[in-house]
Amino acid sequence: MKGMIKKCSVCGEYTLREYKCPYCGGALRNPHPARFSPDDKYSKYRLALSLSTRKEK
Ligand SMILES: [Zn+2]
C-alpha cells in the first residue's frame, strides 16, 4: 500500500518515503508492525548496523 508512514530506525523521524530516511539516510521501518517476529528482515539489518557503528579499536 502506498502512502504509509514509516519511521526511521536510526533517528526516529517519521516520513512518507519508502526506502530511505530523508533526514539521515537511515533504514525505514513500519512504526506499527502487525506482529513481532524474532527473525524479521529488519533484525538482521539492525544487527549489521550496530556492528558497523561499533568502534573496532
Ligand atoms: Zn533518519
N, CA, C, O and the ligand as a Tripos MOL2 file, in Angstrom:
@<TRIPOS>MOLECULE
protein
  229   227    58     0     0
PROTEIN
NO_CHARGES

@<TRIPOS>ATOM
      1 N           0.8430   -1.2000    0.0000 N.3       1 MET1
      2 CA          0.0000    0.0000    0.0000 C.3       1 MET1
      3 C           0.8750    1.2470    0.0000 C.2       1 MET1
      4 O           1.8400    1.3380    0.7600 O.2       1 MET1
      5 N           0.5390    2.1920   -0.8430 N.am      2 LYS2
      6 CA          1.3360    3.4150   -0.9320 C.3       2 LYS2
      7 C           0.9080    4.4070    0.1510 C.2       2 LYS2
      8 O          -0.2100    4.3610    0.6640 O.2       2 LYS2
      9 N           1.8230    5.2880    0.4700 N.am      3 GLY3
     10 CA          1.4760    6.3920    1.3510 C.3       3 GLY3
     11 C           1.4530    6.0300    2.8270 C.2       3 GLY3
     12 O           0.9480    6.7980    3.6460 O.2       3 GLY3
     13 N           1.9850    4.8880    3.1660 N.am      4 MET4
     14 CA          2.0240    4.5620    4.5850 C.3       4 MET4
     15 C           3.2130    5.2430    5.2380 C.2       4 MET4
     16 O           4.3040    5.3060    4.6710 O.2       4 MET4
     17 N           2.9870    5.7450    6.4220 N.am      5 ILE5
     18 CA          4.0750    6.4400    7.0950 C.3       5 ILE5
     19 C           5.0720    5.4200    7.6340 C.2       5 ILE5
     20 O           4.7250    4.3380    8.1090 O.2       5 ILE5
     21 N           6.3230    5.8320    7.5280 N.am      6 LYS6
     22 CA          7.3880    4.9580    8.0180 C.3       6 LYS6
     23 C           8.1730    5.7050    9.0790 C.2       6 LYS6
     24 O           8.1380    6.9320    9.1710 O.2       6 LYS6
     25 N           8.8630    4.9380    9.8570 N.am      7 LYS7
     26 CA          9.6910    5.5500   10.8840 C.3       7 LYS7
     27 C          11.1400    5.1600   10.6540 C.2       7 LYS7
     28 O          11.4580    4.0060   10.3650 O.2       7 LYS7
     29 N          12.0000    6.1450   10.7910 N.am      8 CYS8
     30 CA         13.4150    5.8770   10.6180 C.3       8 CYS8
     31 C          13.9160    5.0590   11.8000 C.2       8 CYS8
     32 O          13.6450    5.3850   12.9560 O.2       8 CYS8
     33 N          14.6460    4.0000   11.4980 N.am      9 SER9
     34 CA         15.1600    3.1590   12.5720 C.3       9 SER9
     35 C          16.4210    3.7510   13.1820 C.2       9 SER9
     36 O          16.9150    3.2600   14.1970 O.2       9 SER9
     37 N          16.9440    4.8090   12.5620 N.am     10 VAL10
     38 CA         18.1800    5.4080   13.0590 C.3      10 VAL10
     39 C          17.9010    6.6460   13.8970 C.2      10 VAL10
     40 O          18.2990    6.7110   15.0600 O.2      10 VAL10
     41 N          17.2070    7.6440   13.3060 N.am     11 CYS11
     42 CA         16.9810    8.8960   14.0360 C.3      11 CYS11
     43 C          15.5690    8.9830   14.6020 C.2      11 CYS11
     44 O          15.2780    9.8740   15.4000 O.2      11 CYS11
     45 N          14.6930    8.0730   14.2030 N.am     12 GLY12
     46 CA         13.3630    8.0300   14.7950 C.3      12 GLY12
     47 C          12.3760    9.0070   14.1840 C.2      12 GLY12
     48 O          11.2590    9.1460   14.6830 O.2      12 GLY12
     49 N          12.7730    9.6990   13.0930 N.am     13 GLU13
     50 CA         11.8470   10.6130   12.4310 C.3      13 GLU13
     51 C          10.8310    9.8360   11.6210 C.2      13 GLU13
     52 O          11.1110    8.7380   11.1410 O.2      13 GLU13
     53 N           9.6260   10.4220   11.4710 N.am     14 TYR14
     54 CA          8.6070    9.8160   10.6300 C.3      14 TYR14
     55 C           8.6690   10.4220    9.2450 C.2      14 TYR14
     56 O           8.9590   11.6090    9.0870 O.2      14 TYR14
     57 N           8.3970    9.6070    8.2430 N.am     15 THR15
     58 CA          8.4640   10.0850    6.8680 C.3      15 THR15
     59 C           7.5300    9.2660    5.9990 C.2      15 THR15
     60 O           7.1170    8.1660    6.3680 O.2      15 THR15
     61 N           7.2020    9.8210    4.8340 N.am     16 LEU16
     62 CA          6.3980    9.0740    3.8750 C.3      16 LEU16
     63 C           7.2690    8.4310    2.8110 C.2      16 LEU16
     64 O           6.7720    7.7420    1.9200 O.2      16 LEU16
     65 N           8.5660    8.6590    2.9110 N.am     17 ARG17
     66 CA          9.4690    7.9800    1.9820 C.3      17 ARG17
     67 C           9.3610    6.4740    2.1840 C.2      17 ARG17
     68 O           9.0020    5.9910    3.2580 O.2      17 ARG17
     69 N           9.6880    5.7440    1.1080 N.am     18 GLU18
     70 CA          9.5100    4.3010    1.1900 C.3      18 GLU18
     71 C          10.7720    3.5590    1.5900 C.2      18 GLU18
     72 O          10.7090    2.4900    2.1970 O.2      18 GLU18
     73 N          11.9120    4.1300    1.2500 N.am     19 TYR19
     74 CA         13.1280    3.3340    1.4090 C.3      19 TYR19
     75 C          14.1420    3.9360    2.3600 C.2      19 TYR19
     76 O          14.7580    3.2300    3.1580 O.2      19 TYR19
     77 N          14.3100    5.2480    2.2700 N.am     20 LYS20
     78 CA         15.4130    5.8510    2.9900 C.3      20 LYS20
     79 C          14.9440    7.0640    3.7590 C.2      20 LYS20
     80 O          14.0920    7.8130    3.2820 O.2      20 LYS20
     81 N          15.4830    7.2620    4.9230 N.am     21 CYS21
     82 CA         15.1510    8.4350    5.7060 C.3      21 CYS21
     83 C          15.6760    9.6860    5.0140 C.2      21 CYS21
     84 O          16.8570    9.7490    4.6730 O.2      21 CYS21
     85 N          14.8060   10.7000    4.7960 N.am     22 PRO22
     86 CA         15.2500   11.9330    4.1350 C.3      22 PRO22
     87 C          16.1370   12.7740    5.0340 C.2      22 PRO22
     88 O          16.7830   13.7120    4.5670 O.2      22 PRO22
     89 N          16.1740   12.4540    6.3030 N.am     23 TYR23
     90 CA         16.9420   13.2680    7.2470 C.3      23 TYR23
     91 C          18.3540   12.7240    7.4350 C.2      23 TYR23
     92 O          19.3280   13.4760    7.4100 O.2      23 TYR23
     93 N          18.4530   11.4280    7.6200 N.am     24 CYS24
     94 CA         19.7670   10.8640    7.9180 C.3      24 CYS24
     95 C          20.1470    9.7450    6.9560 C.2      24 CYS24
     96 O          21.2710    9.2470    7.0130 O.2      24 CYS24
     97 N          19.2290    9.3350    6.0670 N.am     25 GLY25
     98 CA         19.5450    8.2760    5.1160 C.3      25 GLY25
     99 C          19.4410    6.8850    5.7110 C.2      25 GLY25
    100 O          19.8270    5.8980    5.0850 O.2      25 GLY25
    101 N          18.9160    6.8170    6.9230 N.am     26 GLY26
    102 CA         18.8100    5.5220    7.5940 C.3      26 GLY26
    103 C          17.6920    4.6560    7.0340 C.2      26 GLY26
    104 O          16.8750    5.1130    6.2340 O.2      26 GLY26
    105 N          17.6680    3.4250    7.4570 N.am     27 ALA27
    106 CA         16.6430    2.4880    7.0070 C.3      27 ALA27
    107 C          15.3200    2.8110    7.6760 C.2      27 ALA27
    108 O          15.2740    3.2020    8.8420 O.2      27 ALA27
    109 N          14.2270    2.6400    6.9060 N.am     28 LEU28
    110 CA         12.9080    2.9120    7.4490 C.3      28 LEU28
    111 C          12.2390    1.6210    7.8650 C.2      28 LEU28
    112 O          12.4990    0.5490    7.3190 O.2      28 LEU28
    113 N          11.3720    1.7590    8.8460 N.am     29 ARG29
    114 CA         10.5830    0.5980    9.2160 C.3      29 ARG29
    115 C           9.1650    1.0320    9.5090 C.2      29 ARG29
    116 O           8.8900    2.2100    9.7370 O.2      29 ARG29
    117 N           8.2710    0.0590    9.4990 N.am     30 ASN30
    118 CA          6.8830    0.3220    9.8200 C.3      30 ASN30
    119 C           6.7690    0.6180   11.3060 C.2      30 ASN30
    120 O           7.1910   -0.1930   12.1310 O.2      30 ASN30
    121 N           6.2030    1.7750   11.6630 N.am     31 PRO31
    122 CA          6.1000    2.1090   13.0850 C.3      31 PRO31
    123 C           5.0670    1.2650   13.8140 C.2      31 PRO31
    124 O           5.0610    1.2130   15.0430 O.2      31 PRO31
    125 N           4.1950    0.6050   13.0610 N.am     32 HIS32
    126 CA          3.1880   -0.2330   13.6920 C.3      32 HIS32
    127 C           3.2200   -1.6280   13.0860 C.2      32 HIS32
    128 O           2.3280   -1.9900   12.3200 O.2      32 HIS32
    129 N           4.2190   -2.3990   13.4150 N.am     33 PRO33
    130 CA          4.3130   -3.7340   12.8400 C.3      33 PRO33
    131 C           3.1320   -4.5920   13.2630 C.2      33 PRO33
    132 O           2.6860   -4.5360   14.4090 O.2      33 PRO33
    133 N           2.6330   -5.3840   12.3250 N.am     34 ALA34
    134 CA          1.4770   -6.2160   12.6220 C.3      34 ALA34
    135 C           1.8030   -7.1930   13.7410 C.2      34 ALA34
    136 O           0.9780   -7.4670   14.6120 O.2      34 ALA34
    137 N           3.0030   -7.7020   13.6970 N.am     35 ARG35
    138 CA          3.4350   -8.5950   14.7700 C.3      35 ARG35
    139 C           4.9520   -8.5930   14.8280 C.2      35 ARG35
    140 O           5.6280   -8.2380   13.8630 O.2      35 ARG35
    141 N           5.4540   -8.9820   15.9410 N.am     36 PHE36
    142 CA          6.8930   -9.0210   16.0780 C.3      36 PHE36
    143 C           7.3900  -10.4310   15.8750 C.2      36 PHE36
    144 O           6.9650  -11.3720   16.5460 O.2      36 PHE36
    145 N           8.2870  -10.5490   14.9450 N.am     37 SER37
    146 CA          8.8750  -11.8480   14.6790 C.3      37 SER37
    147 C          10.3630  -11.7740   15.0080 C.2      37 SER37
    148 O          11.0190  -10.7960   14.6510 O.2      37 SER37
    149 N          10.8980  -12.7720   15.6690 N.am     38 PRO38
    150 CA         12.3100  -12.7130   16.0660 C.3      38 PRO38
    151 C          13.2470  -12.7120   14.8670 C.2      38 PRO38
    152 O          14.3850  -12.2530   14.9650 O.2      38 PRO38
    153 N          12.7760  -13.2220   13.7440 N.am     39 ASP39
    154 CA         13.6600  -13.2420   12.5740 C.3      39 ASP39
    155 C          13.1060  -12.3600   11.4700 C.2      39 ASP39
    156 O          13.2410  -12.6760   10.2880 O.2      39 ASP39
    157 N          12.4770  -11.2450   11.8560 N.am     40 ASP40
    158 CA         12.0060  -10.3210   10.8350 C.3      40 ASP40
    159 C          13.1910   -9.7740   10.0540 C.2      40 ASP40
    160 O          14.3270   -9.7970   10.5280 O.2      40 ASP40
    161 N          12.9130   -9.2860    8.8610 N.am     41 LYS41
    162 CA         14.0130   -8.9300    7.9700 C.3      41 LYS41
    163 C          14.7990   -7.7230    8.4580 C.2      41 LYS41
    164 O          15.8920   -7.4480    7.9640 O.2      41 LYS41
    165 N          14.2440   -7.0050    9.4240 N.am     42 TYR42
    166 CA         14.9580   -5.8270    9.9060 C.3      42 TYR42
    167 C          15.9400   -6.1570   11.0140 C.2      42 TYR42
    168 O          16.8980   -5.4170   11.2350 O.2      42 TYR42
    169 N          15.7130   -7.2590   11.7140 N.am     43 SER43
    170 CA         16.5930   -7.5610   12.8330 C.3      43 SER43
    171 C          18.0150   -7.7910   12.3410 C.2      43 SER43
    172 O          18.9830   -7.3810   12.9810 O.2      43 SER43
    173 N          18.1240   -8.4570   11.1880 N.am     44 LYS44
    174 CA         19.4560   -8.6640   10.6110 C.3      44 LYS44
    175 C          20.1120   -7.3320   10.3000 C.2      44 LYS44
    176 O          21.2870   -7.1020   10.5880 O.2      44 LYS44
    177 N          19.3000   -6.4540    9.6940 N.am     45 TYR45
    178 CA         19.8430   -5.1650    9.2910 C.3      45 TYR45
    179 C          20.2590   -4.3490   10.5010 C.2      45 TYR45
    180 O          21.3010   -3.6920   10.4950 O.2      45 TYR45
    181 N          19.4400   -4.3960   11.5290 N.am     46 ARG46
    182 CA         19.7910   -3.6540   12.7440 C.3      46 ARG46
    183 C          21.0660   -4.2000   13.3510 C.2      46 ARG46
    184 O          21.9010   -3.4410   13.8420 O.2      46 ARG46
    185 N          21.2180   -5.5080   13.3180 N.am     47 LEU47
    186 CA         22.4250   -6.1120   13.8480 C.3      47 LEU47
    187 C          23.6310   -5.6340   13.0550 C.2      47 LEU47
    188 O          24.6580   -5.2600   13.6210 O.2      47 LEU47
    189 N          23.4870   -5.6520   11.7310 N.am     48 ALA48
    190 CA         24.5860   -5.1970   10.8830 C.3      48 ALA48
    191 C          24.9180   -3.7410   11.1730 C.2      48 ALA48
    192 O          26.0830   -3.3490   11.2280 O.2      48 ALA48
    193 N          23.8690   -2.9550   11.3570 N.am     49 LEU49
    194 CA         24.0860   -1.5400   11.6500 C.3      49 LEU49
    195 C          24.8400   -1.3480   12.9620 C.2      49 LEU49
    196 O          25.7950   -0.5750   13.0380 O.2      49 LEU49
    197 N          24.3970   -2.0620   13.9890 N.am     50 SER50
    198 CA         25.0220   -1.8690   15.2920 C.3      50 SER50
    199 C          26.4550   -2.3800   15.2560 C.2      50 SER50
    200 O          27.3350   -1.8350   15.9240 O.2      50 SER50
    201 N          26.6840   -3.4270   14.4730 N.am     51 LEU51
    202 CA         28.0490   -3.9240   14.3630 C.3      51 LEU51
    203 C          28.9420   -2.9350   13.6300 C.2      51 LEU51
    204 O          30.0970   -2.7160   13.9950 O.2      51 LEU51
    205 N          28.3630   -2.3370   12.5710 N.am     52 SER52
    206 CA         29.1860   -1.4530   11.7470 C.3      52 SER52
    207 C          29.4480   -0.1230   12.4450 C.2      52 SER52
    208 O          30.4230    0.5640   12.1410 O.2      52 SER52
    209 N          28.5550    0.2420   13.3980 N.am     53 THR53
    210 CA         28.7690    1.5070   14.0850 C.3      53 THR53
    211 C          29.6110    1.3280   15.3440 C.2      53 THR53
    212 O          30.0860    2.2950   15.9400 O.2      53 THR53
    213 N          29.7800    0.0690   15.7300 N.am     54 ARG54
    214 CA         30.6250   -0.1650   16.8900 C.3      54 ARG54
    215 C          32.0830    0.1390   16.5070 C.2      54 ARG54
    216 O          32.5400   -0.2070   15.4180 O.2      54 ARG54
    217 N          32.7630    0.7640   17.3860 N.am     55 LYS55
    218 CA         34.1370    1.1320   17.0530 C.3      55 LYS55
    219 C          35.0810   -0.0230   17.3430 C.2      55 LYS55
    220 O          35.2310   -0.4650   18.4810 O.2      55 LYS55
    221 N          35.7010   -0.4890   16.2900 N.am     56 GLU56
    222 CA         36.7060   -1.5190   16.4450 C.3      56 GLU56
    223 C          38.0430   -0.8290   16.6230 C.2      56 GLU56
    224 O          38.7010   -0.4670   15.6480 O.2      56 GLU56
    225 N          38.4070   -0.6650   17.7680 N.am     57 LYS57
    226 CA         39.7050   -0.0240   18.0030 C.3      57 LYS57
    227 C          39.6140    1.4790   17.9790 C.2      57 LYS57
    228 O          40.6220    2.1610   18.1610 O.2      57 LYS57
    229 ZN         16.7000    9.0900    9.9950 Zn       58 ZN58
@<TRIPOS>BOND
     1     1     2 1
     2     2     3 1
     3     3     4 2
     4     3     5 am
     5     5     6 1
     6     6     7 1
     7     7     8 2
     8     7     9 am
     9     9    10 1
    10    10    11 1
    11    11    12 2
    12    11    13 am
    13    13    14 1
    14    14    15 1
    15    15    16 2
    16    15    17 am
    17    17    18 1
    18    18    19 1
    19    19    20 2
    20    19    21 am
    21    21    22 1
    22    22    23 1
    23    23    24 2
    24    23    25 am
    25    25    26 1
    26    26    27 1
    27    27    28 2
    28    27    29 am
    29    29    30 1
    30    30    31 1
    31    31    32 2
    32    31    33 am
    33    33    34 1
    34    34    35 1
    35    35    36 2
    36    35    37 am
    37    37    38 1
    38    38    39 1
    39    39    40 2
    40    39    41 am
    41    41    42 1
    42    42    43 1
    43    43    44 2
    44    43    45 am
    45    45    46 1
    46    46    47 1
    47    47    48 2
    48    47    49 am
    49    49    50 1
    50    50    51 1
    51    51    52 2
    52    51    53 am
    53    53    54 1
    54    54    55 1
    55    55    56 2
    56    55    57 am
    57    57    58 1
    58    58    59 1
    59    59    60 2
    60    59    61 am
    61    61    62 1
    62    62    63 1
    63    63    64 2
    64    63    65 am
    65    65    66 1
    66    66    67 1
    67    67    68 2
    68    67    69 am
    69    69    70 1
    70    70    71 1
    71    71    72 2
    72    71    73 am
    73    73    74 1
    74    74    75 1
    75    75    76 2
    76    75    77 am
    77    77    78 1
    78    78    79 1
    79    79    80 2
    80    79    81 am
    81    81    82 1
    82    82    83 1
    83    83    84 2
    84    83    85 am
    85    85    86 1
    86    86    87 1
    87    87    88 2
    88    87    89 am
    89    89    90 1
    90    90    91 1
    91    91    92 2
    92    91    93 am
    93    93    94 1
    94    94    95 1
    95    95    96 2
    96    95    97 am
    97    97    98 1
    98    98    99 1
    99    99   100 2
   100    99   101 am
   101   101   102 1
   102   102   103 1
   103   103   104 2
   104   103   105 am
   105   105   106 1
   106   106   107 1
   107   107   108 2
   108   107   109 am
   109   109   110 1
   110   110   111 1
   111   111   112 2
   112   111   113 am
   113   113   114 1
   114   114   115 1
   115   115   116 2
   116   115   117 am
   117   117   118 1
   118   118   119 1
   119   119   120 2
   120   119   121 am
   121   121   122 1
   122   122   123 1
   123   123   124 2
   124   123   125 am
   125   125   126 1
   126   126   127 1
   127   127   128 2
   128   127   129 am
   129   129   130 1
   130   130   131 1
   131   131   132 2
   132   131   133 am
   133   133   134 1
   134   134   135 1
   135   135   136 2
   136   135   137 am
   137   137   138 1
   138   138   139 1
   139   139   140 2
   140   139   141 am
   141   141   142 1
   142   142   143 1
   143   143   144 2
   144   143   145 am
   145   145   146 1
   146   146   147 1
   147   147   148 2
   148   147   149 am
   149   149   150 1
   150   150   151 1
   151   151   152 2
   152   151   153 am
   153   153   154 1
   154   154   155 1
   155   155   156 2
   156   155   157 am
   157   157   158 1
   158   158   159 1
   159   159   160 2
   160   159   161 am
   161   161   162 1
   162   162   163 1
   163   163   164 2
   164   163   165 am
   165   165   166 1
   166   166   167 1
   167   167   168 2
   168   167   169 am
   169   169   170 1
   170   170   171 1
   171   171   172 2
   172   171   173 am
   173   173   174 1
   174   174   175 1
   175   175   176 2
   176   175   177 am
   177   177   178 1
   178   178   179 1
   179   179   180 2
   180   179   181 am
   181   181   182 1
   182   182   183 1
   183   183   184 2
   184   183   185 am
   185   185   186 1
   186   186   187 1
   187   187   188 2
   188   187   189 am
   189   189   190 1
   190   190   191 1
   191   191   192 2
   192   191   193 am
   193   193   194 1
   194   194   195 1
   195   195   196 2
   196   195   197 am
   197   197   198 1
   198   198   199 1
   199   199   200 2
   200   199   201 am
   201   201   202 1
   202   202   203 1
   203   203   204 2
   204   203   205 am
   205   205   206 1
   206   206   207 1
   207   207   208 2
   208   207   209 am
   209   209   210 1
   210   210   211 1
   211   211   212 2
   212   211   213 am
   213   213   214 1
   214   214   215 1
   215   215   216 2
   216   215   217 am
   217   217   218 1
   218   218   219 1
   219   219   220 2
   220   219   221 am
   221   221   222 1
   222   222   223 1
   223   223   224 2
   224   223   225 am
   225   225   226 1
   226   226   227 1
   227   227   228 2
@<TRIPOS>SUBSTRUCTURE
     1 MET1         2 RESIDUE 1 A MET
     2 LYS2         6 RESIDUE 1 A LYS
     3 GLY3        10 RESIDUE 1 A GLY
     4 MET4        14 RESIDUE 1 A MET
     5 ILE5        18 RESIDUE 1 A ILE
     6 LYS6        22 RESIDUE 1 A LYS
     7 LYS7        26 RESIDUE 1 A LYS
     8 CYS8        30 RESIDUE 1 A CYS
     9 SER9        34 RESIDUE 1 A SER
    10 VAL10       38 RESIDUE 1 A VAL
    11 CYS11       42 RESIDUE 1 A CYS
    12 GLY12       46 RESIDUE 1 A GLY
    13 GLU13       50 RESIDUE 1 A GLU
    14 TYR14       54 RESIDUE 1 A TYR
    15 THR15       58 RESIDUE 1 A THR
    16 LEU16       62 RESIDUE 1 A LEU
    17 ARG17       66 RESIDUE 1 A ARG
    18 GLU18       70 RESIDUE 1 A GLU
    19 TYR19       74 RESIDUE 1 A TYR
    20 LYS20       78 RESIDUE 1 A LYS
    21 CYS21       82 RESIDUE 1 A CYS
    22 PRO22       86 RESIDUE 1 A PRO
    23 TYR23       90 RESIDUE 1 A TYR
    24 CYS24       94 RESIDUE 1 A CYS
    25 GLY25       98 RESIDUE 1 A GLY
    26 GLY26      102 RESIDUE 1 A GLY
    27 ALA27      106 RESIDUE 1 A ALA
    28 LEU28      110 RESIDUE 1 A LEU
    29 ARG29      114 RESIDUE 1 A ARG
    30 ASN30      118 RESIDUE 1 A ASN
    31 PRO31      122 RESIDUE 1 A PRO
    32 HIS32      126 RESIDUE 1 A HIS
    33 PRO33      130 RESIDUE 1 A PRO
    34 ALA34      134 RESIDUE 1 A ALA
    35 ARG35      138 RESIDUE 1 A ARG
    36 PHE36      142 RESIDUE 1 A PHE
    37 SER37      146 RESIDUE 1 A SER
    38 PRO38      150 RESIDUE 1 A PRO
    39 ASP39      154 RESIDUE 1 A ASP
    40 ASP40      158 RESIDUE 1 A ASP
    41 LYS41      162 RESIDUE 1 A LYS
    42 TYR42      166 RESIDUE 1 A TYR
    43 SER43      170 RESIDUE 1 A SER
    44 LYS44      174 RESIDUE 1 A LYS
    45 TYR45      178 RESIDUE 1 A TYR
    46 ARG46      182 RESIDUE 1 A ARG
    47 LEU47      186 RESIDUE 1 A LEU
    48 ALA48      190 RESIDUE 1 A ALA
    49 LEU49      194 RESIDUE 1 A LEU
    50 SER50      198 RESIDUE 1 A SER
    51 LEU51      202 RESIDUE 1 A LEU
    52 SER52      206 RESIDUE 1 A SER
    53 THR53      210 RESIDUE 1 A THR
    54 ARG54      214 RESIDUE 1 A ARG
    55 LYS55      218 RESIDUE 1 A LYS
    56 GLU56      222 RESIDUE 1 A GLU
    57 LYS57      226 RESIDUE 1 A LYS
    58 ZN58       229 GROUP 0 **** ****
